[in-house]
């Protein structure tokens, strides 16, 4: 993957042009008050897959969906009293809230890592806010650096790490906070601090009127910056299948089993495109689950590029259940 990455000083014209690119499924790095984010249309699985590809991200961790305001967030997630109080107190700002998905949620399965929760944030930066309003869609945006490298606080940092991998960097100067957002899980079992960040614990506890819970190593992980909890379908999953057994549903790749008679076959990408396969992965697993499949034969998927992450997720889906 190699492209000409443009470095645009932020202005009304360049922000509007960058918003068009986002709606077209392209990658745009932009400043927030925390660090620069690598943005893609969070509603498009294929656009989100390009984030993982550009970052070389080893696993499909959940991504934060950035929205323009609380009203837009309420269309994506369900906020209980505590979550709403926190959003009203600290948005826009360096706080990410993980809440159950709303019935109207449009953030893709891939951005949510197949989970029934969604990570949401309203950033406090004029360029980010203008871009989100112009784009009109939630924007998935992890830090704009290759996976495992230092988070970027300037456009030059982004260009040094991702030049040739993304379409545009919007230059809005050096970020003010320079530390990723604080992440809280608001999932009906108390408010849990999943990642310390740019918003202090004391300020959060002052709004809640009580101490935050801190997860243990045994808690399921639902946040960016942590190991992703896997989505396991109800069916038994058989990997690297070279044939299809009686009664097995098929998760295909590249049309390998297109001529096989089976009850249900979904192809991650009939043209063998790993970006398309990544975009379809969680959605197809959900569809097979919803169809009542009891056994799923999975065609081999190459391990290069995004195939590494796809295979990682499939191995987790196939792992023995506790």
C-alpha positions in Angstrom: 0.0 0.0 0.0 1.6 3.2 -1.2 -0.1 6.6 -1.9 0.8 10.2 -2.1 0.0 11.7 1.3 -0.9 15.4 1.2 -0.1 17.8 4.1 -2.8 20.4 4.3 -2.7 23.4 6.7 -6.1 23.4 8.3 -8.5 26.0 6.8 -12.2 26.0 6.0 -11.5 24.8 2.5 -9.1 22.0 3.4 -11.4 20.8 6.2 -14.3 20.7 3.8 -12.1 18.7 1.3 -11.0 16.3 4.0 -14.6 15.7 5.0 -15.4 14.7 1.4 -12.5 12.2 1.5 -13.8 10.7 4.7 -17.2 10.2 3.2 -15.5 8.5 0.2 -13.9 6.0 2.6 -10.4 7.6 2.6 -8.0 8.1 5.5 -7.5 11.6 7.1 -5.2 12.4 10.0 -6.4 15.3 12.1 -5.6 17.0 15.4 -7.6 16.7 18.6 -6.7 18.2 21.9 -5.1 14.8 23.0 -3.1 13.5 20.0 -3.5 13.4 16.2 -6.1 10.8 15.2 -6.2 8.6 12.0 -9.7 9.1 10.9 -12.1 7.0 8.7 -15.8 6.8 8.3 -16.7 4.6 11.3 -19.9 3.4 9.6 -17.9 1.8 6.7 -16.3 -1.5 7.5 -14.0 -1.2 4.5 -12.8 2.3 5.6 -12.2 1.1 9.1 -10.2 -1.8 7.7 -7.9 0.7 6.0 -7.0 2.1 9.4 -5.8 -1.3 10.6 -3.9 -1.7 7.4 -2.2 1.7 7.6 -1.3 1.3 11.2 -0.2 -2.3 10.9 -2.4 -3.0 13.9 -2.0 -6.6 15.0 -5.5 -7.1 16.3 -9.0 -5.7 15.6 -9.2 -3.8 18.9 -12.3 -1.6 19.3 -11.9 1.9 18.0 -13.2 5.2 19.4 -15.9 6.8 17.3 -15.6 10.6 17.4 -18.8 12.6 17.0 -19.6 16.2 16.8 -21.8 16.6 19.8 -23.8 14.8 22.5 -26.9 14.6 20.3 -25.0 12.6 17.7 -23.6 10.4 20.4 -27.1 9.6 21.7 -27.9 8.2 18.3 -25.1 5.7 18.6 -25.1 4.6 22.2 -27.5 4.2 25.2 -26.5 6.5 28.1 -27.7 5.8 31.6 -27.8 8.6 34.2 -24.1 8.4 35.1 -23.0 8.3 31.5 -25.1 11.2 30.6 -23.9 13.2 33.6 -20.3 12.6 32.5 -20.9 13.5 28.9 -22.6 16.7 29.9 -19.8 17.6 32.3 -16.7 16.8 30.2 -17.7 16.9 26.5 -16.2 18.2 24.4 -13.0 17.0 26.1 -10.5 14.1 26.6 -13.0 11.6 27.8 -14.2 8.4 26.0 -17.3 6.7 27.2 -18.1 3.1 26.3 -21.8 2.5 26.4 -24.2 -0.1 25.0 -25.1 0.3 21.4 -28.3 2.1 20.5 -30.9 0.5 18.1 -30.0 3.3 15.7 -26.2 2.7 16.0 -24.4 3.0 12.6 -20.8 2.4 13.8 -19.6 -0.7 12.0 -19.1 -4.1 13.6 -15.4 -3.8 12.7 -15.0 -0.5 14.5 -16.8 -2.1 17.5 -14.7 -5.3 17.3 -18.0 -7.2 17.1 -19.1 -6.1 20.5 -22.5 -4.8 21.6 -20.9 -1.7 23.0 -19.5 1.4 21.3 -16.7 3.8 22.4 -17.7 7.5 21.8 -15.9 10.8 22.3 -16.6 14.5 21.4 -13.1 16.1 20.9 -12.3 19.6 22.1 -10.4 21.0 19.1 -11.6 23.5 16.5 -10.2 21.5 13.6 -11.6 18.2 14.8 -15.0 19.8 15.6 -15.2 21.4 12.1 -14.2 18.2 10.4 -16.8 16.1 12.2 -19.6 18.6 11.5 -18.6 18.7 7.8 -18.3 15.0 7.5 -21.7 14.3 9.1 -20.7 10.8 10.1 -19.0 9.3 13.2 -15.3 9.1 12.6 -13.2 6.2 13.9 -9.8 7.6 14.9 -7.1 5.8 16.8 -3.8 7.6 17.2 -2.2 8.5 13.8 0.9 6.3 14.1 2.0 2.8 13.3 1.0 0.3 15.9 3.3 0.2 18.8 5.0 3.5 18.0 4.9 6.9 19.9 1.6 8.7 19.6 1.8 11.8 17.4 1.3 15.3 18.8 2.1 17.2 15.5 1.4 16.8 11.8 5.1 16.3 11.3 5.0 13.3 13.6 2.2 11.8 11.5 4.0 12.4 8.2 7.2 10.8 9.6 5.3 7.6 10.5 2.4 7.3 8.0 3.5 9.2 4.9 2.6 7.0 1.9 0.0 5.1 3.9 -2.8 7.6 4.3 -4.4 10.3 2.1 -4.2 13.5 4.0 -2.8 15.1 7.2 -4.7 18.2 8.4 -2.2 20.3 10.2 -3.7 22.1 13.2 -0.5 22.7 15.1 0.8 20.9 18.2 -1.9 19.2 20.4 -2.6 20.8 23.8 -3.0 17.7 26.0 -0.6 15.3 24.3 -2.0 12.3 26.1 -4.8 10.0 24.9 -8.3 10.3 26.3 -9.4 8.7 29.6 -11.7 5.7 28.9 -14.6 4.8 31.1 -16.9 1.8 30.7 -20.5 2.7 31.4 -22.1 -0.7 30.8 -24.6 -1.1 33.7 -22.2 -2.6 36.2 -20.8 0.6 37.6 -18.4 3.1 36.0 -15.0 1.5 35.4 -11.8 3.2 34.6 -10.3 1.3 31.7 -7.5 3.7 30.7 -6.2 6.7 32.5 -5.7 9.7 30.2 -6.1 13.4 29.7 -9.0 13.7 32.2 -8.1 13.3 35.9 -9.8 10.6 38.0 -10.6 13.1 40.7 -12.6 15.3 38.4 -14.6 12.3 37.2 -15.2 11.1 40.8 -16.4 14.5 41.8 -19.2 14.4 39.2 -20.1 10.8 40.1 -19.9 11.4 43.9 -18.1 8.1 44.4 -14.9 6.3 43.5 -14.4 4.7 40.1 -14.1 0.9 39.7 -10.8 -0.3 38.2 -11.0 -3.6 36.2 -9.1 -6.7 37.2 -7.1 -8.8 34.8 -10.1 -11.2 34.6 -12.5 -8.5 33.4 -13.6 -8.6 29.7 -11.8 -5.9 27.7 -13.9 -3.6 25.7 -11.7 -0.6 25.0 -9.0 0.6 22.7 -5.5 0.3 24.0 -6.2 -3.0 25.6 -6.3 -6.6 24.3 -9.6 -7.1 22.5 -12.1 -9.6 23.9 -13.0 -12.0 21.1 -16.4 -12.4 19.5 -17.2 -16.1 19.7 -20.3 -17.3 17.8 -22.5 -20.0 19.3 -21.4 -22.4 16.6 -18.3 -24.6 16.7 -15.7 -23.0 14.3 -13.4 -25.2 12.2 -10.5 -23.3 10.7 -8.5 -23.8 7.4 -11.2 -26.1 6.0 -10.4 -27.9 2.7 -13.9 -29.5 2.5 -17.3 -28.9 3.9 -19.0 -31.5 6.2 -22.7 -32.3 6.2 -24.7 -29.6 8.0 -21.8 -27.2 8.2 -22.3 -23.5 7.3 -19.4 -21.9 5.4 -17.4 -18.8 6.0 -15.7 -18.6 2.7 -12.8 -16.6 1.2 -12.1 -16.0 -2.5 -15.0 -18.3 -3.6 -13.1 -21.4 -2.6 -16.4 -23.3 -1.8 -18.6 -21.5 -4.3 -19.6 -24.7 -6.0 -20.3 -26.7 -2.8 -23.9 -27.4 -1.9 -24.4 -26.2 1.7 -27.1 -24.7 3.8 -25.5 -21.3 4.1 -22.3 -19.8 2.7 -21.1 -16.3 3.2 -17.9 -15.1 1.5 -15.6 -12.7 3.3 -14.5 -11.5 -0.2 -15.3 -13.5 -3.3 -12.5 -11.6 -5.1 -9.9 -12.5 -2.4 -9.5 -8.9 -1.1 -8.3 -8.8 2.5 -9.6 -5.3 3.1 -13.1 -6.4 2.1 -12.7 -9.5 4.1 -11.8 -7.5 7.2 -14.8 -5.3 6.7 -17.1 -8.3 6.5 -15.7 -10.5 9.2 -17.8 -9.6 12.3 -20.9 -8.9 10.3 -20.7 -12.4 8.6 -20.1 -14.1 12.0 -23.1 -12.4 13.4 -25.2 -13.4 10.4 -24.2 -17.0 10.7 -25.0 -16.9 14.4 -28.4 -15.3 13.7 -29.2 -18.0 11.1 -28.7 -20.7 13.8 -25.6 -22.3 12.4 -24.2 -25.0 14.7 -20.9 -25.7 12.9 -19.0 -23.3 10.7 -16.2 -24.4 8.3 -13.9 -21.5 7.6 -11.9 -21.4 4.4 -8.1 -20.6 4.6 -7.3 -16.9 4.7 -3.8 -15.7 3.8 -1.8 -14.4 6.7 -0.1 -11.4 4.9 -1.2 -7.9 5.6 -4.7 -7.6 7.2 -4.8 -11.4 6.9 -2.8 -11.6 10.1 -5.4 -9.8 12.1 -8.3 -11.7 10.4 -6.6 -15.0 11.3 -6.0 -13.8 14.9 -9.7 -13.0 15.3 -10.8 -16.3 13.7 -8.5 -18.3 16.1 -10.1 -16.5 19.0 -13.6 -17.4 17.7 -12.5 -21.0 17.3 -10.9 -21.3 20.8 -12.3 -23.8 23.3 -15.0 -22.2 25.4 -14.4 -22.0 29.2 
